[in-house]
Every structure is written in structure tokens, then in C-alpha cells.
Amino acid sequence: MATVELRFSALPEHVRTARLVAAAVARRAGVDEAVLDEVRLAVGEACTRAVGLHQNGGISAPVKVLLIEEEKQFSIEVGDEAPHAAPGRRTPGDGPGDTEETEEDEMGLAVISGLVDDVEVSAGEHGGSIRMRWPTAPPATLLA
């Protein structure tokens, strides 16, 4: 199992780099060429979400992206360190802008779910992650 770990400051300009690295590693892992655009878009959406959560929460920790090549599948996990409330629950101090942020967050998750068939979202008081998986093809043998 090969893993590439990418950490970047929670700034929007770094999301493009994460997308490019994810697509390159996915290609090398054997993800079908026809799916690479979906990989790029899903990673971009997940990273943008994590950057937004960090910026809104005043969190200086980097966003973490794991690119994992396993037998017959490739996964990408995008992690944040923002505290998350249970889905659909609001805390008493939530302001009017929080509803807007929650709607954007839910929209981002809906986009990711539309792009990727196998998605796991986990969230807790110490951060959250989105894990996306794609099948891989066996490496083609070189013809002499």
C-alpha cells in the first residue's frame, strides 16, 4: 500500500495544487482516465470545504490530504481540524451567518456525493474527514 501525504496552509490558492497532485497520483495508481476529471473536481470541492472550515474557525493548522493506493482501489482522504456539530444540530450561540455556512457545507458534500460513488464523511469535535474511493485497473503490461 503506497501513500502520499500532502499538507497545505488553509488558503484557497493551494487547492489547485492539491487537485493536480491528486489527479497525477490517481493516474499512476490506475484510476480510469475517464474518471480523472471527477477525481479533480471532488478533491477540489473537499479541499475548498476544508479551507473554508479552517478560515471560518480561525484554525491555523494545515489541511491534510492522503492519497492511498491499495489493491484494486485508490482513495483520497481530505481532513480538517475544525470542530463539527452533529448533522442538523445547531448550538445556542449560532449566528445568522452560520446557517449560510451550513448550507454551503451541505451543498459541497452533495456535489462530492454526485461525483464519487464511494464516499465516507466523518466529523467530530476535533475535526472531520471526507474519504473518497475509486476502483483501479491492473497495470497494463508493456509490449516489446
C-alpha positions, -999 to 999 in steps of 0.1 A, spaced: 0 0 0 15 33 -11 5 66 5 13 102 -5 6 128 22 0 164 13 -4 192 38 -11 228 29 -19 260 45 -56 267 45 -55 291 16 -77 289 -15 -47 292 -38 -33 258 -26 -65 239 -36 -54 239 -73 -21 222 -63 -40 196 -43 -62 188 -74 -32 185 -97 -13 162 -73 -44 141 -67 -50 136 -104 -14 127 -111 -13 101 -83 -47 87 -93 -35 83 -129 -3 65 -116 -25 43 -93 -45 31 -123 -77 51 -120 -95 51 -153 -87 82 -175 -124 89 -180 -128 94 -142 -98 117 -136 -119 149 -141 -143 136 -114 -113 130 -91 -100 165 -97 -134 181 -91 -142 160 -60 -108 168 -44 -111 205 -53 -145 206 -36 -133 187 -5 -102 209 -2 -122 241 -7 -146 229 21 -117 222 45 -101 255 37 -133 273 44 -138 255 77 -103 264 88 -106 300 78 -141 305 93 -129 288 125 -96 307 128 -76 274 126 -40 278 116 -33 240 112 -28 228 76 -54 209 56 -43 173 52 -48 152 21 -39 114 20 -37 97 -14 -37 60 -8 -31 33 -34 -44 -1 -24 -50 -33 -42 -79 -27 -67 -88 8 -53 -75 43 -49 -87 65 -20 -83 101 -11 -89 114 24 -92 152 30 -90 161 66 -97 193 86 -93 202 122 -125 223 125 -149 212 153 -181 199 138 -216 197 154 -237 167 147 -255 170 114 -287 190 116 -279 203 151 -272 239 159 -257 252 191 -273 280 211 -247 306 200 -251 301 163 -254 333 145 -273 341 113 -242 336 91 -239 301 104 -270 289 85 -254 301 53 -221 283 61 -240 251 69 -259 253 36 -227 258 17 -211 229 35 -241 206 27 -240 218 -9 -203 209 -11 -210 174 3 -238 169 -22 -215 178 -51 -189 154 -39 -215 126 -35 -227 133 -70 -191 129 -83 -180 99 -63 -199 67 -57 -180 56 -26 -178 85 -1 -175 84 37 -178 116 58 -168 117 94 -170 146 117 -164 153 154 -153 179 179 -116 175 168 -122 177 130 -135 158 102 -126 140 70 -140 130 36 -128 97 22 -134 91 -14 -126 58 -33 -123 48 -69 -116 14 -84 -83 9 -102 -74 -12 -132 -44 -36 -131 -13 -20 -147 -10 -27 -184 19 -48 -194 44 -32 -218 47 -47 -252 81 -51 -266 
